[in-house]
Amino acid sequence: MKDLKQYDNTTVRIRTTFGEVLEGPCEWNDKEYCLSEYGIDDDCLVIPEYTYISGGIDVIKTMIPVGIIETVELLRPEAIIPVRDWPEAKEEIAAWFASKWSVPLEAYRESIRECLGEEEGVPQWYVAVRGNRIIAGCGVIENDFHKRTDLTPNVCAVYVEEDCRRQGVAGFLLKTVCRDMAAMGYKTLYLLTDHTGFYERYGWEFFCMAENDDGSESRMYVHREE
């Protein structure tokens, strides 16, 4: 995979000697000291706090000197990356999705190319990366091959690698995607699936049965972000 650059991070909870508890994605400045597969810098850790503003994301960085850190708890060892922020990996990402679903590679390439030009809006694509490996991903598109054109946009192509399942990855991915899309103004998302009892764990509700383009029916779920 391509270099993750600023996404070489994980989600941590830090307790300081002053009793403060800070939680969020943490950028490690080097690899001299190891925490799991990541490291900490001699001088400070950085927890970015993301604020969505018109036209993009304003990143406010909180610097935490190592000398006042009491404990560091690893919450999630992977980063969720919006593909619009990672154009260098577009070919690898398109190939990864195509290898998981019976959709032509060129269809993913085309949608991802469109995504790269959209700071906001649909389509959007996301991958979960652990180390330099894609372990999960999904997209947000206008319509996931069904006839209910009023139920849009749709989360689609949700997939977690088999050896990474039952680790909370799917929930982390879906939560991040719903929050990101809500920040763009899309507070209601739909998802078409044949699963029963899976998406309910992550705040999705069964909405209706929907007819697919091939005439079959699937379960339509809805998620509303407050």
Backbone as numpy.savetxt, mean C-alpha at the origin, in Angstrom:
# Nx Ny Nz CAx CAy CAz Cx Cy Cz
14.99 -6.00 -8.02 14.15 -4.80 -8.02 15.02 -3.54 -8.02
14.41 -2.43 -8.35 15.11 -1.15 -8.33 15.36 -0.71 -6.90
16.30 0.23 -6.74 16.59 0.80 -5.44 15.34 1.49 -4.89
15.02 1.20 -3.62 13.82 1.80 -3.03 14.02 3.24 -2.59
15.27 3.67 -2.47 15.55 5.05 -2.08 14.83 5.42 -0.78
13.95 6.43 -0.82 13.33 6.89 0.41 12.37 5.88 1.01
12.06 4.80 0.26 11.13 3.81 0.80 11.86 2.67 1.51
13.14 2.82 1.77 13.86 1.84 2.57 13.45 2.07 4.02
12.25 1.62 4.35 11.72 1.93 5.68 10.87 0.78 6.20
10.45 0.93 7.41 9.52 0.00 8.03 8.66 0.81 8.99
7.66 0.18 9.57 6.79 0.88 10.50 7.18 0.50 11.92
7.46 1.49 12.74 7.95 1.24 14.09 7.18 2.06 15.12
7.27 1.61 16.38 6.78 2.39 17.51 7.99 2.66 18.41
8.30 3.94 18.61 9.47 4.34 19.39 9.02 4.98 20.70
9.58 4.51 21.80 9.35 5.11 23.11 10.64 5.83 23.53
10.50 7.11 23.89 11.67 7.90 24.28 11.84 7.89 25.79
13.00 8.34 26.24 13.28 8.41 27.68 12.41 9.46 28.37
11.72 10.31 27.59 10.81 11.31 28.15 9.38 10.78 28.25
9.17 9.51 27.87 7.84 8.92 27.96 7.00 9.12 26.71
7.54 9.77 25.67 6.80 9.96 24.43 6.75 8.65 23.64
5.63 8.41 22.95 5.51 7.25 22.08 5.20 7.76 20.68
6.08 7.46 19.71 5.93 7.91 18.33 5.82 6.69 17.43
4.90 6.74 16.49 4.66 5.60 15.62 4.56 6.05 14.18
5.19 5.32 13.26 5.08 5.67 11.86 6.16 5.00 11.03
6.18 5.28 9.71 7.26 4.75 8.86 8.57 5.43 9.22
9.62 4.66 9.33 10.89 5.20 9.81 11.98 5.03 8.76
12.64 6.10 8.40 13.77 6.04 7.47 15.05 5.77 8.25
15.78 4.77 7.81 17.06 4.47 8.45 18.17 5.08 7.60
19.09 5.79 8.23 20.10 6.53 7.47 21.28 5.68 7.01
21.54 4.59 7.67 22.57 3.67 7.19 22.31 2.29 7.77
23.24 1.35 7.53 23.02 -0.03 7.94 24.05 -0.47 9.00
24.64 0.48 9.70 25.73 0.13 10.61 25.24 -0.75 11.76
24.11 -0.40 12.32 23.51 -1.20 13.37 22.21 -1.79 12.83
21.96 -3.05 13.15 20.82 -3.73 12.54 19.65 -3.88 13.49
18.47 -3.58 12.99 17.22 -3.89 13.65 16.43 -4.70 12.63
16.27 -5.99 12.91 15.72 -6.89 11.90 16.61 -6.77 10.67
16.06 -6.43 9.50 16.87 -6.30 8.30 17.18 -4.84 8.00
16.88 -3.96 8.96 17.13 -2.54 8.79 18.18 -2.09 9.80
18.50 -0.80 9.83 19.52 -0.32 10.75 19.20 1.05 11.29
20.00 1.52 12.24 19.83 2.86 12.78 21.13 3.64 12.64
20.99 4.93 12.54 22.12 5.83 12.37 22.70 6.20 13.73
23.96 6.61 13.76 24.59 7.02 15.01 23.86 8.18 15.66
23.34 9.08 14.85 22.84 10.34 15.38 21.33 10.42 15.53
20.58 9.91 14.58 19.14 10.12 14.65 18.38 9.14 13.79
17.11 9.00 14.13 16.15 8.32 13.27 15.20 9.38 12.75
14.53 9.07 11.66 13.60 10.02 11.07 12.26 9.33 10.86
11.21 9.85 11.47 9.86 9.35 11.22 9.13 10.39 10.39
8.88 10.10 9.11 8.14 11.06 8.29 6.66 11.08 8.68
6.10 12.24 8.77 4.66 12.40 8.97 4.10 12.99 7.68
3.13 12.31 7.07 2.64 12.71 5.76 1.38 13.56 5.89
1.38 14.72 5.27 0.21 15.59 5.22 -0.17 15.80 3.77
-1.40 15.46 3.42 -1.84 15.59 2.03 -2.27 17.03 1.75
-1.69 17.62 0.73 -2.02 18.99 0.35 -2.40 18.99 -1.13
-2.94 20.09 -1.59 -3.32 20.20 -3.00 -2.10 20.04 -3.89
-2.17 19.07 -4.79 -1.08 18.88 -5.74 -0.02 17.89 -5.30
-0.17 17.28 -4.10 0.84 16.31 -3.72 0.87 16.05 -2.23
1.99 15.52 -1.77 2.16 15.15 -0.36 3.27 15.99 0.24
2.97 16.66 1.31 3.96 17.44 2.03 4.51 16.57 3.15
5.81 16.34 3.16 6.42 15.45 4.15 7.05 16.28 5.26
6.57 16.06 6.47 7.14 16.74 7.64 7.94 15.70 8.39
9.25 15.90 8.53 10.11 14.89 9.14 10.38 15.21 10.61
10.21 14.21 11.45 10.50 14.33 12.87 11.83 13.65 13.15
12.80 14.40 13.62 14.12 13.85 13.92 14.14 13.37 15.37
14.63 12.15 15.59 14.68 11.59 16.94 16.12 11.17 17.25
16.82 11.89 18.11 18.19 11.49 18.47 18.20 10.11 19.11
19.17 9.27 18.71 19.25 7.92 19.24 19.42 7.93 20.76
20.09 8.97 21.29 20.36 9.03 22.72 19.13 9.09 23.60
17.97 9.49 23.03 16.76 9.56 23.85 15.78 8.43 23.54
16.22 7.47 22.73 15.35 6.34 22.39 15.49 5.25 23.44
14.35 4.90 24.04 14.35 3.85 25.05 14.11 2.48 24.43
13.09 2.38 23.57 12.80 1.12 22.89 12.33 1.41 21.46
12.58 0.46 20.57 12.08 0.50 19.20 11.35 -0.82 18.94
10.05 -0.75 18.68 9.25 -1.94 18.42 8.93 -2.01 16.93
9.28 -3.11 16.32 9.02 -3.30 14.90 7.56 -3.71 14.71
6.77 -2.85 14.05 5.35 -3.12 13.84 5.10 -3.80 12.50
5.69 -3.26 11.43 5.54 -3.86 10.11 6.88 -3.78 9.40
7.38 -4.91 8.90 8.69 -4.91 8.25 8.66 -4.55 6.77
7.48 -4.17 6.25 7.40 -3.83 4.83 6.88 -2.42 4.63
7.14 -1.88 3.46 6.64 -0.56 3.09 5.59 -0.72 2.00
4.52 0.08 2.06 3.53 0.12 1.01 3.88 1.30 0.10
4.14 1.03 -1.16 4.63 2.06 -2.08 3.60 2.35 -3.17
3.13 3.59 -3.28 2.31 3.95 -4.44 3.19 3.91 -5.69
2.74 3.20 -6.71 3.57 3.03 -7.90 3.83 4.36 -8.59
2.94 5.34 -8.40 3.17 6.67 -9.00 4.47 7.29 -8.49
4.92 6.86 -7.32 6.16 7.38 -6.75 7.38 6.52 -7.07
7.19 5.46 -7.86 8.29 4.52 -8.11 8.35 4.14 -9.58
8.47 5.12 -10.47 8.45 4.83 -11.91 9.60 3.95 -12.37
10.71 3.97 -11.63 11.87 3.16 -12.03 11.55 1.67 -12.06
10.54 1.25 -11.29 10.23 -0.18 -11.19 8.98 -0.57 -11.95
8.52 0.27 -12.87 7.22 0.01 -13.51 7.19 -1.30 -14.27
8.26 -1.69 -14.91 8.27 -2.94 -15.68 8.22 -4.14 -14.75
9.02 -4.11 -13.68 9.01 -5.22 -12.72 7.64 -5.36 -12.05
7.02 -4.23 -11.75 5.72 -4.25 -11.09 4.64 -4.79 -12.02
4.64 -4.34 -13.26 3.66 -4.84 -14.24 3.82 -6.35 -14.43
5.06 -6.81 -14.52 5.32 -8.24 -14.70 4.88 -9.04 -13.48
5.07 -8.47 -12.28 4.64 -9.16 -11.07 3.13 -9.36 -11.06
2.36 -8.32 -11.35 0.91 -8.45 -11.38 0.47 -9.44 -12.46
1.08 -9.36 -13.63 0.70 -10.25 -14.74 0.96 -11.71 -14.40
1.97 -11.96 -13.56 2.29 -13.34 -13.17 1.28 -13.90 -12.18
0.46 -13.04 -11.56 -0.49 -13.49 -10.54 -1.91 -13.64 -11.07
-2.23 -12.92 -12.14 -3.61 -12.89 -12.62 -3.65 -13.16 -14.12
-4.77 -13.67 -14.59 -4.91 -13.99 -16.02 -5.33 -12.76 -16.81
-4.53 -11.71 -16.67 -4.71 -10.46 -17.41 -3.42 -10.21 -18.17
-3.48 -9.83 -19.44 -2.26 -9.64 -20.23 -1.31 -8.62 -19.62
-0.03 -8.87 -19.76 1.00 -7.96 -19.26 0.80 -6.55 -19.79
0.46 -6.41 -21.06 0.31 -5.08 -21.65 -0.81 -4.28 -20.98
-1.83 -4.97 -20.48 -2.91 -4.26 -19.78 -2.39 -3.62 -18.50
-1.55 -4.35 -17.77 -0.95 -3.77 -16.56 0.01 -2.64 -16.92
0.80 -2.85 -17.97 1.73 -1.80 -18.38 0.97 -0.50 -18.71
-0.12 -0.64 -19.45 -0.87 0.54 -19.86 -1.47 1.26 -18.66
-2.07 0.50 -17.73 -2.68 1.11 -16.56 -1.64 1.76 -15.66
-0.49 1.11 -15.51 0.57 1.67 -14.68 1.16 2.92 -15.33
1.31 2.93 -16.65 1.78 4.14 -17.33 0.82 5.30 -17.07
-0.48 5.02 -17.11 -1.47 6.06 -16.82 -1.37 6.51 -15.37
-1.14 5.56 -14.49 -1.00 5.87 -13.06 0.18 6.79 -12.80
1.26 6.63 -13.53 2.48 7.42 -13.29 2.24 8.90 -13.58
1.25 9.22 -14.37 0.96 10.61 -14.66 -0.08 11.21 -13.75
-0.52 10.43 -12.73 -1.60 10.88 -11.86 -1.14 10.97 -10.41
-0.93 12.20 -9.94 -0.68 12.36 -8.50 -1.94 12.08 -7.72
-3.08 12.34 -8.34 -4.38 12.04 -7.75 -5.25 11.42 -8.82
-6.25 10.67 -8.40 -7.19 10.11 -9.36 -6.97 8.64 -9.61
-7.73 8.12 -10.57 -7.74 6.70 -10.91 -7.24 6.56 -12.34
-6.38 5.56 -12.62 -5.99 4.43 -11.76 -4.84 4.77 -10.81
-4.73 3.94 -9.76 -3.59 3.94 -8.87 -3.19 2.49 -8.63
-1.89 2.28 -8.43 -1.38 0.94 -8.13 -0.46 1.01 -6.93
-0.43 -0.08 -6.17 0.36 -0.12 -4.93 1.03 -1.48 -4.80
2.25 -1.47 -4.24 2.93 -2.73 -3.92 3.45 -2.66 -2.50
3.48 -3.82 -1.86 4.11 -3.96 -0.55 5.47 -4.59 -0.79
6.52 -3.95 -0.29 7.88 -4.42 -0.53 8.56 -4.70 0.81
9.14 -5.87 0.91 9.92 -6.26 2.09 11.34 -6.52 1.62
12.28 -5.74 2.14 13.62 -5.78 1.57 13.53 -5.21 0.16
13.98 -5.94 -0.84 13.83 -5.53 -2.23 12.89 -6.45 -2.99
11.97 -7.09 -2.28 11.06 -8.06 -2.90 9.62 -7.59 -2.79
8.89 -7.65 -3.91 7.46 -7.38 -3.86 6.78 -8.58 -3.23
6.02 -8.34 -2.15 5.34 -9.45 -1.48 3.81 -9.34 -1.60
3.30 -8.19 -2.05 1.86 -8.02 -2.18 1.59 -6.81 -3.06
0.36 -6.70 -3.52 0.00 -5.53 -4.32 -1.48 -5.50 -4.64
-1.92 -4.36 -5.12 -3.30 -4.22 -5.61 -3.39 -2.94 -6.43
-4.51 -2.77 -7.11 -4.73 -1.56 -7.88 -6.07 -0.93 -7.52
-6.27 0.28 -8.00 -7.58 0.94 -7.92 -7.90 1.43 -9.33
-8.96 0.87 -9.91 -9.32 1.18 -11.29 -10.80 1.57 -11.34
-11.24 2.04 -12.50 -12.63 2.47 -12.63 -13.60 1.29 -12.50
-13.31 0.17 -13.18 -14.25 -0.94 -13.22 -13.49 -2.25 -13.35
-13.77 -3.19 -12.46 -13.07 -4.47 -12.43 -13.86 -5.56 -13.18
-14.15 -5.29 -14.45 -14.78 -6.27 -15.34 -16.17 -6.70 -14.88
-17.00 -5.74 -14.45 -18.38 -6.04 -14.09 -19.30 -5.01 -14.74
-20.61 -5.25 -14.66 -21.58 -4.43 -15.38 -22.20 -3.32 -14.54
-21.81 -3.18 -13.26 -22.34 -2.11 -12.43 -21.41 -0.90 -12.54
-21.58 -0.14 -13.59 -20.70 1.00 -13.84 -20.88 2.12 -12.82
-21.96 2.05 -12.03 -22.18 3.07 -11.00 -21.37 2.79 -9.74
-20.86 1.57 -9.60 -20.09 1.20 -8.41 -18.61 1.34 -8.73
-18.07 2.50 -8.46 -16.71 2.85 -8.85 -16.12 3.86 -7.88
-14.77 3.89 -7.71 -13.75 3.02 -8.30 -13.63 1.69 -7.55
-12.89 0.77 -8.18 -12.75 -0.58 -7.65 -11.32 -0.90 -7.24
-11.15 -1.44 -6.04 -9.88 -2.06 -5.66 -9.81 -3.40 -6.39
-8.69 -3.70 -7.02 -8.58 -4.90 -7.83 -7.22 -5.56 -7.64
-7.12 -6.79 -8.15 -5.85 -7.52 -8.23 -5.13 -7.63 -6.90
-5.91 -7.80 -5.81 -5.29 -7.95 -4.49 -4.61 -9.31 -4.41
-3.31 -9.30 -4.10 -2.57 -10.56 -4.03 -1.44 -10.44 -3.01
-1.27 -11.49 -2.21 -0.17 -11.59 -1.25 0.57 -12.89 -1.54
1.89 -12.82 -1.64 2.67 -14.03 -1.88 2.38 -15.08 -0.79
2.34 -16.35 -1.19 1.90 -17.40 -0.29 2.72 -17.46 1.00
4.03 -17.28 0.91 4.85 -17.39 2.12 4.74 -16.17 3.03
3.99 -15.15 2.59 3.82 -13.94 3.40 2.39 -13.79 3.91
1.56 -14.79 3.70 0.19 -14.72 4.16 0.09 -15.00 5.66
-1.04 -14.61 6.26 -1.28 -14.76 7.69 -0.28 -13.97 8.53
0.21 -12.86 7.96 1.14 -11.98 8.67 0.60 -10.55 8.76
-0.64 -10.34 8.38 -1.24 -9.01 8.43 -0.93 -8.13 7.24
-0.30 -8.70 6.20 0.12 -7.90 5.05 -1.10 -7.37 4.28
-2.08 -8.23 4.06 -3.27 -7.81 3.29 -3.99 -6.67 4.00
-4.14 -6.79 5.30 -4.81 -5.72 6.05 -4.05 -4.42 6.02
-2.73 -4.50 6.14 -1.87 -3.31 6.10 -1.97 -2.64 4.73
-1.94 -3.47 3.68 -2.04 -2.95 2.30 -3.38 -2.27 2.08
-4.47 -2.94 2.43 -5.80 -2.38 2.18 -6.04 -1.11 3.00
-5.60 -1.11 4.24 -5.75 0.08 5.09 -5.02 1.26 4.49
-3.79 1.04 4.03 -2.99 2.11 3.45 -3.63 2.64 2.17
-4.11 1.73 1.33 -4.73 2.13 0.06 -6.00 2.94 0.31
-6.84 2.48 1.23 -8.09 3.20 1.52 -7.80 4.60 2.05
-6.81 4.74 2.89 -6.46 6.07 3.42 -5.88 6.97 2.33
-5.05 6.39 1.48 -4.45 7.18 0.40 -5.51 7.68 -0.57
-6.43 6.80 -0.94 -7.48 7.19 -1.87 -8.44 8.19 -1.22
-8.73 8.02 0.06 -9.61 8.97 0.76 -9.00 10.36 0.79
-7.68 10.43 0.91 -7.00 11.72 0.91 -7.13 12.41 -0.45
-7.38 11.64 -1.51 -7.60 12.21 -2.83 -9.07 12.54 -3.07
-9.93 12.21 -2.09 -11.35 12.49 -2.23 -12.20 11.27 -2.51
-11.58 10.08 -2.62 -12.32 8.85 -2.89 -12.53 8.11 -1.57
-13.57 8.49 -0.85 -13.80 7.91 0.47 -14.62 6.62 0.41
-15.21 6.33 -0.73 -15.95 5.09 -0.92 -15.31 4.29 -2.04
-14.92 3.06 -1.73 -14.31 2.16 -2.71 -15.10 0.86 -2.77
-15.06 0.22 -3.93 -15.75 -1.06 -4.12 -14.73 -2.12 -4.50
-15.10 -3.38 -4.24 -14.20 -4.49 -4.52 -15.01 -5.71 -4.90
-14.66 -6.32 -6.01 -15.36 -7.50 -6.52 -14.53 -8.74 -6.21
-15.17 -9.76 -5.63 -14.42 -10.94 -5.20 -15.33 -12.15 -5.13
-14.73 -13.32 -5.12 -15.45 -14.56 -4.86 -15.22 -15.04 -3.43
-14.39 -14.30 -2.67 -14.13 -14.67 -1.27 -15.32 -14.33 -0.39
-15.53 -15.14 0.62 -16.55 -14.87 1.64 -15.86 -14.88 3.00
-16.03 -13.80 3.77 -15.48 -13.76 5.11 -14.06 -13.25 5.22
-13.44 -12.90 4.09 -12.05 -12.41 4.13 -11.99 -10.90 4.31
-12.64 -10.16 3.42 -12.53 -8.70 3.45 -13.28 -8.07 4.63
-14.23 -8.82 5.19 -14.92 -8.32 6.38 -13.95 -8.04 7.52
-12.84 -8.76 7.57 -11.85 -8.57 8.64 -11.23 -7.17 8.59
-11.27 -6.55 7.43 -10.56 -5.29 7.22 -11.49 -4.11 7.00
-12.74 -4.24 7.48 -13.66 -3.11 7.44 -14.50 -3.01 6.18
-14.45 -4.03 5.31 -15.27 -4.03 4.11 -16.60 -4.69 4.41
-17.67 -4.23 3.74 -19.00 -4.77 3.93 -19.55 -5.32 2.62
-20.24 -6.45 2.71 -20.89 -6.99 1.51 -21.96 -6.00 1.06
-21.98 -5.69 -0.25 -22.91 -4.69 -0.76 -24.01 -5.32 -1.62
-23.61 -6.16 -2.57 -24.58 -6.81 -3.45 -23.88 -7.85 -4.30
-24.66 -8.64 -5.02 -24.10 -9.51 -6.05 -24.07 -8.69 -7.34
-22.99 -8.81 -8.08 -22.82 -8.04 -9.32 -22.51 -8.98 -10.47
-23.07 -8.67 -11.62 -22.84 -9.49 -12.81 -21.52 -9.10 -13.46
-20.70 -10.10 -13.72 -19.43 -9.89 -14.40 -19.65 -9.77 -15.90
-18.63 -9.30 -16.59 -18.72 -9.15 -18.04 -18.96 -10.48 -18.75
-18.53 -11.60 -18.11 -18.70 -12.91 -18.74 -20.04 -13.55 -18.38
-20.89 -12.82 -17.63 -22.21 -13.34 -17.30 -22.29 -14.01 -15.94
-21.16 -14.33 -15.33 -21.16 -14.91 -13.99 -21.41 -13.81 -12.95
-21.57 -14.20 -11.69 -21.79 -13.23 -10.63 -20.70 -13.34 -9.56
-20.35 -12.22 -8.97 -19.39 -12.18 -7.87 -19.93 -11.27 -6.77
-19.31 -11.36 -5.62 -19.72 -10.55 -4.47 -19.08 -9.16 -4.55
-19.89 -8.14 -4.41 -19.39 -6.76 -4.41 -19.33 -6.25 -2.97
-18.15 -5.77 -2.57 -17.96 -5.21 -1.24 -17.76 -3.69 -1.34
-18.02 -3.00 -0.24 -17.82 -1.55 -0.18 -17.04 -1.21 1.08
-16.20 -0.18 0.97 -15.46 0.35 2.11 -15.64 1.85 2.13
-16.05 2.38 3.27 -16.24 3.82 3.42 -15.27 4.34 4.47
-14.37 5.21 4.06 -13.39 5.81 4.96 -14.00 7.05 5.59
-13.89 7.16 6.90 -14.45 8.32 7.59 -13.55 9.54 7.42
